[in-house]
């Protein structure tokens, strides 16, 4: 069985470094655990680092943490489904919303429970994922403030990079601050939170380019992996090997690099592209698309190339690897965010925790 080794001390250290960096600019950090399915051990590592709010995208994961000794405050970072709202109101202190109807439903539930919950209204400043389009935001957020009583609209937020790949910038985050200012002027209602994005927005802090007024980030990838996929970089002040995947070699053969026969689509409907490099030494790993995103495997040994994968097998080229590889050997990899997400979700990948330095 493939294994993921999770160094909780390294995750805690990354969380601490992110928190320290953000705090210098007056930015609160919401520690996002969604890639780990709300793992209580990881949530506790974030709390040990000083992060107060835990962000999650699945209410079941929040329930998992709550039942395993992790107390709130929790933030629901995916805009909610109607059927999840009763549990969200019960379990969460904060929720991201983007529809007036959602506010109305939450109001009814919160009144029935006699419980207040804080909402951050999402604004789309260009990435085309969730949120009211920025040109219409002042009017819609104003309407949300009129509806809300038990649901307290305490700020506005945005998401960048996750769908359209749009990079956070001084320009697009300044739009968010300007919308906040216009809403406050129009309604005489203070919006203390401007939630300005995720890991990809850390670069603005590093460059001293964050607009004044943005005071919250929702960070997951940087804490887990020390990377920033949207900006295609390793974050040099963070740890990159907090999480390592191991997989066993189940075949080693020398084979042609170009298939024989007519080429159609693979098991996932893709038409593979092959380059004829002659005969190459290849190994097959006991994991596949069901377990990870193969393109997100980053070999720790140089001289290894990840070629392709089926649902159960990943093929790697080891021709240029200096050491000898045989059946039964273990190969080690760092992971991209997408590969980690799938591996943590897959029950066939064992999770092993350590408190190593």
C-alpha positions, -999 to +999 in steps of 0.1 A: +000+000+000+013+035-008+021+056+022+021+093+030+044+104+058+031+136+075+056+155+096+033+174+120+062+195+134+071+207+100+034+216+093+033+234+126+065+253+117+051+263+083+019+275+099+040+295+124+061+311+097+030+320+076+013+335+107+044+355+116+048+369+081+011+378+078+009+393+113+035+419+104+011+433+079-020+430+101-033+400+082-052+373+101-046+337+089-074+311+085-057+277+085-073+256+058-074+219+064-096+207+035-067+189+017-065+166+047-102+159+051-102+180+082-076+159+099-077+167+137-039+161+141-032+187+114-058+211+128-041+208+162-007+215+146-021+247+131-035+256+165-002+249+182+013+274+158-011+301+169-037+300+142-072+306+157-097+300+129-098+267+110-112+268+075-129+238+059-149+231+027-169+201+039-192+202+069-184+165+075-148+174+081-157+201+106-178+175+124-148+151+124-126+177+140-152+187+165-158+151+176-120+146+180-114+175+204-108+204+180-130+233+191-140+263+169-139+288+156-145+272+122-150+288+089-169+271+061-149+282+030-171+266+003-203+285-004-230+262+012-255+238-001-290+244+013-291+209+030-258+217+048-270+249+063-284+236+096-251+219+104-231+249+093-250+272+115-246+248+144-209+240+140-194+271+124-187+307+135-180+320+100-192+311+065-185+324+030-216+332+010-224+346-024-262+345-027-289+365-011-311+334-009-284+317+011-285+345+036-323+342+038-322+305+044-295+309+071-315+336+088-344+313+093-322+285+106-303+308+129-335+323+143-348+288+150-316+278+168-313+312+184-277+313+173-257+340+154-232+333+127-208+356+109-208+358+071-182+370+046-198+380+013-177+368-017-169+391-046-155+380-079-127+404-089-117+384-120-111+347-115-147+337-124-152+313-095-176+322-066-188+357-057-209+385-071-192+402-100-173+432-087-193+457-107-225+446-090-211+440-055-220+472-038-257+468-044-258+430-036-238+434-004-260+463+006-290+440+002-274+413+022-269+437+051-306+445+050-316+408+053-291+398+079-299+399+116-288+366+132-265+362+102-240+390+107-223+401+075-189+412+088-169+416+056-163+408+020-138+384+005-125+370-028-109+340-043-081+341-069-061+315-087-081+284-080-103+284-111-092+310-137-056+311-125-058+349-121-030+361-099-037+383-069-024+418-075-025+452-058-050+462-085-076+434-081-074+434-043-076+472-042-110+467-060-121+446-030-111+473-005-128+500-026-160+480-026-158+476+012-154+514+015-184+521-008-206+497+011-197+512+044-203+548+031-237+538+016-250+517+046-231+532+076-224+496+085-188+486+093-173+456+075-142+448+096-130+418+075-115+420+039-106+384+032-081+388+004-073+353-008-052+322-003-016+310-006-012+328-039-016+361-022+015+356+001+037+369-027+021+403-023+033+404+013+068+394+003+069+422-023+053+448+000+025+452-025-006+443-005-032+470-005-040+486+029-073+472+042-068+436+032-066+419+066-073+381+062-059+352+042-072+317+040-040+295+037-037+258+031-011+248+004+017+269+018+013+253+052+012+217+039+037+219+011+056+251+012+046+258-024+024+282-044+011+264-074-007+295-089+027+314-090+045+282-099+071+284-071+085+270-040+082+295-011+118+297+000+110+307+036+089+275+041+095+238+044+088+217+013+092+181+027+066+181+054+047+155+034+064+126+015+048+098-004+063+063-007+053+038-034+067+003-041+082-008-074+063-038-087+079-042-121+113-033-137+117-039-174+135-026-204+109-018-231+105+004-262+094+039-255+069+039-283+039+016-282+032-010-310-002-008-327-029+018-334-031+043-305-066+052-293-076+068-259-064+056-225-087+045-197-095+082-189-104+092-224-070+109-231-050+102-262-014+098-249+015+114-268+047+093-270+082+102-282+103+074-296+135+074-275+145+038-282+145+012-255+143+026-219+144+011-185+110+015-168+095+008-134+059+004-125+047+017-091+019+003-071-003+034-073-022+051-100-048+077-108-071+064-081-045+073-055-027+104-068-024+128-097+006+113-115+018+146-129+020+159-094+047+134-083+081+150-077+108+124-073+133+129-046+159+111-067+173+128-098+172+108-130+136+097-127+109+108-151+072+101-144+058+090-178+021+082-174-004+063-153-035+042-154-059+038-126-037+014-107-002+017-122+023+046-126+051+042-151+084+059-144+115+060-166+146+051-145+172+048-173+191+078-161+189+069-124+224+062-110+214+036-084+200+002-092+163-003-087+147-037-083+112-051-076+102-044-040+122-012-037+105+019-024+105+052-043+099+085-025+082+117-039+071+151-029+036+160-041+018+188-058-013+202-041-035+182-065-017+150-059-018+155-022-056+162-023-063+129-041-039+109-019-054+122+013-089+114+000-080+079-011-085+051+015-059+030-002-031+054+007-019+049+043-013+080+064+016+079+089+022+108+113+055+118+129+066+145+153+101+146+138+121+178+134 
